[in-house]
Amino acid sequence: MSDLTRAQHWRKRAEELRTIADGMRTRSVKDNLRDLAEDLDRMADRLERGRGLTAGAARALEVRAEGDGNDMKKSAATPASSPSQLIDARIEELGDWRGKMLARVRALIRQADPDVVEEWKWRGVPVWSHDGIICTGESYKSVVKLTFLKGASLKDPSGLFNSSLDGNARRAIDLRERDHVDADAFKALIRAAVALNTAKAR
């Protein structure tokens, strides 16, 4: 498929996703579909300007476009694509401050836990695990969201958690374009999450 053909395909899919979003009642699903449609339009613009994507980045975007638009369809990576490669592709695909932010927190997670396992779940969500899920990394139009599945059980002396504060189990960190990540505090939180998972796994 040529870049121009792919761009036309993505613009058509973006319009389809907006139509699906208009029929959704759940605000978070509606917003997620609209954000994806904007990502498709932005990548189509990039292709039309002659700025190509790697095959991995193109495939990751297509998986999101096909999977997120159909709740009954489970997206899957190609057999040759590892979770780490798909996360690489997601970072490249985003191509703006969100990609840089996701790359930054990913590097900090790896520094905090060299044994962390990278996974790719739920129609294209980066996940970091060690004896269970530590956190997920979702990208939306205005935030990169890191959701800690057992965040309510973690001490957060630096006050990094700023979202999903009322949940019984989860806590999240919403990072916006100009936000600064406190590297030491964030790595301490990752290590605490790993310690919690490890203790429960024994």
FENMOZI-V227953 format. One record per residue. N is the residue number from 0. RES is the residue in one small letter. PHI is phi in whole degrees, 0 to 359 (999 if undefined). Layout:
n,res,phi
N,RES,PHI
N,RES,PHI
This chain:
n,res,phi
0,m,999
1,s,287
2,d,299
3,l,293
4,t,295
5,r,296
6,a,299
7,q,297
8,h,297
9,w,292
10,r,295
11,k,296
12,r,294
13,a,299
14,e,295
15,e,297
16,l,294
17,r,294
18,t,295
19,i,297
20,a,300
21,d,299
22,g,267
23,m,273
24,r,266
25,t,283
26,r,299
27,s,296
28,v,293
29,k,301
30,d,294
31,n,296
32,l,294
33,r,293
34,d,298
35,l,295
36,a,300
37,e,293
38,d,299
39,l,296
40,d,297
41,r,295
42,m,291
43,a,295
44,d,302
45,r,296
46,l,295
47,e,292
48,r,273
49,g,85
50,r,259
51,g,287
52,l,243
53,t,291
54,a,300
55,g,294
56,a,294
57,a,297
58,r,295
59,a,298
60,l,292
61,e,294
62,v,298
63,r,296
64,a,297
65,e,283
66,g,285
67,d,290
68,g,277
69,n,218
70,d,297
71,m,266
72,k,253
73,k,266
74,s,286
75,a,218
76,a,281
77,t,292
78,p,303
79,a,278
80,s,262
81,s,277
82,p,305
83,s,297
84,q,293
85,l,292
86,i,292
87,d,305
88,a,294
89,r,299
90,i,299
91,e,292
92,e,299
93,l,298
94,g,66
95,d,222
96,w,299
97,r,293
98,g,297
99,k,295
100,m,293
101,l,296
102,a,296
103,r,296
104,v,291
105,r,299
106,a,298
107,l,293
108,i,297
109,r,294
110,q,293
111,a,291
112,d,220
113,p,301
114,d,265
115,v,299
116,v,252
117,e,266
118,e,228
119,w,225
120,k,231
121,w,50
122,r,60
123,g,103
124,v,246
125,p,297
126,v,225
127,w,243
128,s,227
129,h,200
130,d,56
131,g,124
132,i,290
133,i,273
134,c,200
135,t,247
136,g,231
137,e,256
138,s,243
139,y,241
140,k,300
141,s,245
142,v,215
143,v,256
144,k,253
145,l,252
146,t,255
147,f,264
148,l,296
149,k,244
150,g,300
151,a,295
152,s,266
153,l,257
154,k,282
155,d,228
156,p,297
157,s,270
158,g,67
159,l,289
160,f,293
161,n,223
162,s,210
163,s,55
164,l,281
165,d,263
166,g,288
167,n,285
168,a,232
169,r,273
170,r,219
171,a,223
172,i,243
173,d,263
174,l,251
175,r,256
176,e,307
177,r,259
178,d,289
179,h,258
180,v,266
181,d,286
182,a,301
183,d,296
184,a,294
185,f,294
186,k,294
187,a,296
188,l,293
189,i,298
190,r,297
191,a,295
192,a,294
193,v,296
194,a,299
195,l,296
196,n,298
197,t,295
198,a,295
199,k,285
200,a,279
201,r,284
